[in-house]
Amino acid sequence: MSRKLSCLQAVRGEWILLAALAASYPASLVLPAAWSREGGLLENLQVVVLGVGCALALLGYLRSRPARVAMLALWAAPVWLLLAGRELSWGKAWLLQPGAEAMAATAHWAGPLARTLAVVLLAWLVFSAWHYRIDGPVRAAFARRVPWLCLFVTVAGAMGSTCAEGHMYCHLDMAVPSAQLFEELCELLAYVALGMIQHVVFTHQSPVHLAPAIVHPVEEVG
């Protein structure tokens, strides 16, 4: 009964997330434009969500060892860090005075170094995903319940953000004055959806096997 209630609450949260995605465009027309600037409120919220996702992945690794899902959790942690690094422009968002000579010199070599390390880490992630077959726990979790709404929000949020940036032949950035705010909202909701998908996978448990019935010995009639 408690598991069914938990599932209903999770699905309700997914519907709320979908409603938030649907409301992101009209919200971008009324929210302050300052929220979407580099290092603004929405970008900081994104980094918080990504940091929490990384922390939960590491916690999931510690709790699930030596189960197979532990390797998936260990694999997911640097993915969150890569996404956080992207949102922070590989450290440029921390430069409070971009015009200062010392800051500019730091950004000149730190940016390419961070991107190089990110490429190396990404190559390791691809290799380890194949070597450790981390798709196993994902398929096992999705065999019980596929979080379709979260998957949809993740994909739709990514596409909305891409269109707002002017990619994929969709020049929303030129047609809508609040495109940058819409982009940040889409990214924030996509990251939240990723965190919910991670939660579904990490909390997956194998079906409970009932203990065999106890067979009492038949007393002899003597």
Phi, psi and omega in degrees: 000316180295325179293321178294321178295319178297321178295318179296321178294322178295317179295322177298318177297325179292322177294322177297320178296319178296319178297322178296322178294319179296330182270357185294323181291309177298329178294326181293342180277342185242340181287154180299134180295335181296338180295337186263000183288167179299124183076016180279189185299311184293320179293322176295321176297322178299315180296323177297314179299317180294321177294319177296320178299319178294315180297319179292327177295315178295321177295321176297325177296314182294325184279331187262356177299142358264026180296162185294331181293343179298321180293325176295319179296318178294327178288324185287330184303309179292339175296317177298321180294322178297317179295321178295320177298322177296317180294330179272009181054038178056040174104344182294332181293342179273354180279102184289333181231082183299337182280345181293144184295318180295319180295317181296321179295320178296316181295332184296320181259335183289321182299304178300324179296316180296320180293324178296315178297324179295321178295317178298316179296321179296321177297320178294322179296317179297315180296313182293328177297322178283319186290318184264001178049056183287355177288343181301306178298328179294314179295324179294320179290318181288342176293335180269316178202122178266122179283072187302319183296320178294319178297319179295316180296322179298311182291314181295322178295319178296318179292319178297319178295319180296318178295321181293336177277352179092015180266178179056035179058024180241100186267060178293334180293336180268339184265334184241125181293335181259029185297323182293322177293319177297321178299313182293323178295317179298317180295318180300314181291325177297320179292321176298319178297320176299319178297323179290324176295317177301319180297319179299318182289316185289331181270003178296136177233147178295150178304142180286126178266125180288142178291144179297147181297143180280124181263117179276138179294143181280123180288137180286139177268112184236000000 
